[in-house]
């Protein structure tokens, strides 16, 4: 493995194999000061999406510094503003999302660093039904970060996210739930009609960002909704003919799922 890496990643990229763990929350390292430039983009893409190299993070006897090389390569791509790398990097997401959480967490920041030029490729990925649902969510989350880094693109990002909801695809209810959560993060009041229609079409997982009354309230467009327990009980009673106080569904696990899913969706904020 070491011989392959040294042969494939010659100077100056061999330095990325020795930098070690990235410092999250701190300014990115200046990779250009290491001699990394646009001419190294093909090798940077290969390093950033090298599944064998990324997998070293979970190998007990692997060199820890080397295992972080893909993360450094990914950041270097963002720092170079290499928009043309967006497609190959997103193709890498399909292979890497279950291997290295840090790589996935950083992807949105890298796409934001690349700038608005990534939007067409990211939009195509979000709409691609052949991609895994959670990979599409990772890309959807990137739109929030792009909008934050480039406020002039906020409207376009909301339009793309709303457009996916407008498809009313019931096969991706989880993705749609996360899309609603992302739109809430963006305070996208203008997306309310699309969100309401998606809930009406029953294609949104309500355990992620809440049901429509809760979302409407969070957007500042409606009254405080009834407590979730009351709403769920009434639905169950209406559908199953149960009398109040008898045969109520056990909502303990539902509330736990809601809290965990919402926390997971919010932690990237």
C-alpha positions as CSV (number, residue, x, y, z in Angstrom):
1,X,0.0,0.0,0.0
2,X,2.8,2.4,1.0
3,X,4.6,1.8,-2.3
4,X,1.5,2.3,-4.3
5,X,0.8,5.6,-2.6
6,X,4.3,6.9,-3.1
7,X,4.2,5.9,-6.8
8,X,0.8,7.4,-7.5
9,X,1.2,10.6,-5.5
10,X,4.5,12.2,-6.2
11,X,5.7,15.5,-4.9
12,X,4.2,17.8,-3.9
13,X,1.1,15.7,-3.2
14,X,3.1,13.2,-1.2
15,X,3.2,15.9,1.5
16,X,-0.6,15.4,2.0
17,X,0.1,11.8,3.0
18,X,2.0,13.1,6.1
19,X,0.0,16.1,7.3
20,X,-2.2,14.1,9.6
21,X,-5.6,14.9,11.1
22,X,-7.4,18.0,9.9
23,X,-8.3,20.7,12.5
24,X,-12.0,21.1,12.3
25,X,-13.2,24.6,13.1
26,X,-9.9,26.1,12.3
27,X,-8.9,27.9,9.1
28,X,-7.9,25.5,6.3
29,X,-4.2,24.9,5.7
30,X,-2.7,26.9,2.8
31,X,-2.1,24.0,0.4
32,X,-0.8,26.3,-2.3
33,X,2.1,27.1,0.0
34,X,3.0,23.4,-0.3
35,X,3.3,23.8,-4.1
36,X,-0.1,22.4,-4.8
37,X,-1.6,24.0,-7.9
38,X,-4.2,23.6,-10.7
39,X,-1.8,21.3,-12.6
40,X,-2.2,18.7,-9.8
41,X,-6.0,18.6,-10.0
42,X,-6.3,15.1,-11.6
43,X,-4.2,13.6,-8.9
44,X,-6.0,15.6,-6.2
45,X,-9.3,14.2,-7.4
46,X,-7.9,10.7,-7.4
47,X,-6.5,11.1,-3.9
48,X,-9.7,12.7,-2.5
49,X,-11.9,9.8,-3.9
50,X,-9.4,6.9,-3.3
51,X,-11.7,4.5,-1.5
52,X,-8.7,2.3,-0.4
53,X,-7.0,5.3,1.1
54,X,-10.1,6.6,2.8
55,X,-10.8,3.1,4.3
56,X,-7.4,3.3,6.1
57,X,-9.2,5.4,8.7
58,X,-10.8,2.2,10.1
59,X,-7.7,0.0,9.9
60,X,-6.0,-0.5,13.2
61,X,-2.5,-1.0,11.8
62,X,-2.8,1.8,9.2
63,X,-0.8,5.0,9.3
64,X,-3.1,7.5,10.9
65,X,-1.6,10.5,9.1
66,X,-2.0,8.8,5.7
67,X,-5.6,8.1,6.3
68,X,-6.3,11.9,6.4
69,X,-4.8,12.5,3.0
70,X,-8.2,12.4,1.1
71,X,-9.5,15.0,3.5
72,X,-6.6,17.3,2.7
73,X,-7.0,16.6,-1.0
74,X,-10.7,17.5,-0.8
75,X,-9.9,20.8,0.9
76,X,-7.2,21.6,-1.6
77,X,-9.6,21.1,-4.4
78,X,-12.0,23.6,-2.7
79,X,-9.1,26.0,-2.1
80,X,-8.1,26.0,-5.7
81,X,-11.6,26.8,-6.8
82,X,-11.6,23.8,-9.2
83,X,-15.3,23.8,-10.1
84,X,-14.6,21.2,-12.8
85,X,-13.9,18.7,-10.0
86,X,-17.5,18.8,-8.7
87,X,-18.8,15.9,-10.8
88,X,-15.9,13.5,-10.0
89,X,-16.0,14.4,-6.3
90,X,-19.8,13.8,-6.1
91,X,-19.2,10.4,-7.9
92,X,-16.8,9.7,-5.0
93,X,-19.6,10.4,-2.5
94,X,-21.4,7.3,-3.7
95,X,-18.5,5.1,-2.7
96,X,-17.2,6.9,0.4
97,X,-20.2,8.0,2.4
98,X,-20.1,4.9,4.6
99,X,-16.4,4.9,5.1
100,X,-15.3,8.3,6.4
101,X,-17.8,10.6,8.2
102,X,-15.3,13.5,8.3
103,X,-15.0,13.5,4.5
104,X,-18.8,13.6,4.1
105,X,-19.1,16.4,6.8
106,X,-16.5,18.5,5.0
107,X,-18.0,18.1,1.5
108,X,-20.6,20.8,1.9
109,X,-17.9,23.3,3.0
110,X,-15.8,22.3,0.0
111,X,-18.6,22.8,-2.4
112,X,-19.3,26.2,-0.8
113,X,-15.7,27.1,-1.3
114,X,-15.9,26.1,-5.0
115,X,-18.7,28.7,-5.4
116,X,-22.0,29.0,-7.3
117,X,-20.5,27.3,-10.3
118,X,-21.2,23.9,-8.6
119,X,-25.0,24.5,-8.5
120,X,-25.9,22.9,-11.9
121,X,-24.0,19.7,-11.1
122,X,-25.3,19.6,-7.5
123,X,-28.9,20.1,-8.8
124,X,-28.5,17.3,-11.3
125,X,-27.2,15.0,-8.5
126,X,-30.1,15.9,-6.2
127,X,-32.6,15.0,-9.0
128,X,-30.8,11.7,-10.0
129,X,-33.0,8.9,-8.8
130,X,-30.2,6.4,-9.3
131,X,-28.2,8.0,-6.4
132,X,-28.7,6.8,-2.9
133,X,-31.2,8.8,-0.9
134,X,-28.8,9.8,1.9
135,X,-26.1,10.8,-0.6
136,X,-28.7,13.1,-2.1
137,X,-29.4,14.6,1.3
138,X,-25.7,15.3,1.8
139,X,-25.8,17.3,-1.4
140,X,-29.0,19.0,-0.4
141,X,-27.3,20.1,2.8
142,X,-24.5,21.6,0.7
143,X,-27.0,24.1,-0.8
144,X,-27.5,25.5,2.7
145,X,-23.8,26.1,3.0
146,X,-23.5,27.5,-0.5
147,X,-26.3,30.0,0.3
148,X,-24.6,30.9,3.5
149,X,-21.3,31.6,1.8
150,X,-22.8,33.3,-1.2
151,X,-26.0,35.1,-0.1
152,X,-26.7,36.2,-3.7
153,X,-27.4,32.5,-4.5
154,X,-29.8,31.9,-1.7
155,X,-32.9,32.3,-3.9
156,X,-31.4,29.8,-6.4
157,X,-30.6,27.3,-3.7
158,X,-34.1,27.5,-2.3
159,X,-35.6,27.1,-5.8
160,X,-33.6,23.9,-6.4
161,X,-34.6,22.4,-3.0
162,X,-38.2,23.4,-3.5
163,X,-38.1,21.9,-7.0
164,X,-37.1,18.6,-5.7
165,X,-40.0,18.7,-3.2
166,X,-42.4,19.6,-6.0
167,X,-41.8,16.2,-7.6
168,X,-43.9,14.7,-4.8
169,X,-41.9,11.5,-4.9
170,X,-43.1,9.2,-2.1
171,X,-40.2,6.8,-2.5
172,X,-37.8,9.4,-0.9
173,X,-39.9,10.5,2.1
174,X,-36.8,10.7,4.3
175,X,-34.9,12.9,1.8
176,X,-38.0,15.1,1.5
177,X,-38.1,15.4,5.3
178,X,-34.5,16.6,5.3
179,X,-35.2,19.0,2.5
180,X,-37.9,20.6,4.6
181,X,-35.4,20.8,7.5
182,X,-32.8,22.5,5.2
183,X,-35.4,25.0,4.0
184,X,-36.3,25.8,7.6
185,X,-32.6,26.4,8.3
186,X,-32.7,28.8,5.3
187,X,-35.8,30.5,6.7
188,X,-37.3,29.9,3.3
189,X,-40.8,31.4,3.8
190,X,-41.1,31.6,0.0
191,X,-40.9,27.8,-0.2
192,X,-44.0,27.4,2.0
193,X,-46.4,26.5,-0.9
194,X,-44.0,23.8,-2.1
195,X,-43.6,22.4,1.4
196,X,-47.3,22.4,2.1
197,X,-48.1,20.7,-1.2
198,X,-45.4,18.0,-0.4
199,X,-47.0,17.3,3.0
200,X,-50.5,17.2,1.3
201,X,-49.1,14.6,-1.1
202,X,-47.9,12.5,1.8
203,X,-44.4,12.3,0.6
204,X,-42.6,13.8,3.6
205,X,-41.3,11.9,6.6
206,X,-42.8,14.0,9.5
207,X,-40.4,12.6,12.1
208,X,-37.6,14.7,10.8
209,X,-38.7,18.4,10.7
210,X,-42.2,17.9,12.0
211,X,-45.6,17.9,10.3
212,X,-47.0,20.9,8.2
213,X,-48.5,22.8,11.2
214,X,-45.2,22.6,13.0
215,X,-43.2,23.6,9.9
216,X,-45.7,26.4,9.2
217,X,-45.3,27.7,12.7
218,X,-41.4,27.5,12.4
219,X,-41.6,29.6,9.3
220,X,-43.7,32.2,11.2
221,X,-46.8,31.6,9.1
222,X,-49.2,30.0,11.5
223,X,-50.3,29.6,15.1
224,X,-48.7,27.4,17.7
225,X,-49.7,23.8,16.6
226,X,-51.3,21.3,18.9
227,X,-48.9,19.1,20.8
228,X,-47.7,16.3,18.6
229,X,-49.0,13.6,21.0
230,X,-52.6,15.0,20.7
231,X,-52.4,15.1,16.9
232,X,-51.1,11.6,16.6
233,X,-53.7,10.3,19.1
234,X,-56.5,11.9,17.1
235,X,-55.3,10.5,13.9
236,X,-55.1,7.0,15.4
237,X,-58.6,7.3,16.9
238,X,-60.0,8.5,13.6
239,X,-58.4,5.7,11.6
240,X,-58.9,2.8,14.0
241,X,-62.1,3.9,15.8
242,X,-60.4,3.8,19.2
243,X,-62.1,5.6,22.0
244,X,-60.1,8.2,23.9
245,X,-57.9,6.6,26.5
246,X,-57.9,3.1,24.8
247,X,-55.6,1.6,22.3
248,X,-53.5,4.7,21.9
249,X,-50.3,4.2,19.8
250,X,-47.0,4.1,21.8
251,X,-45.4,7.4,20.9
252,X,-42.4,7.0,23.0
253,X,-40.2,5.7,20.2
254,X,-41.7,8.2,17.8
255,X,-40.7,11.1,20.0
256,X,-37.2,9.6,20.4
257,X,-36.9,9.3,16.6
258,X,-38.1,12.8,16.1
259,X,-35.5,14.2,18.5
260,X,-32.6,12.1,17.2
261,X,-33.4,12.9,13.5
262,X,-33.9,16.6,14.2
263,X,-30.6,16.7,16.1
264,X,-28.8,14.9,13.3
265,X,-30.2,17.3,10.8
266,X,-29.3,20.4,12.9
267,X,-25.8,19.4,13.9
268,X,-24.4,20.6,10.6
269,X,-25.7,24.1,11.2
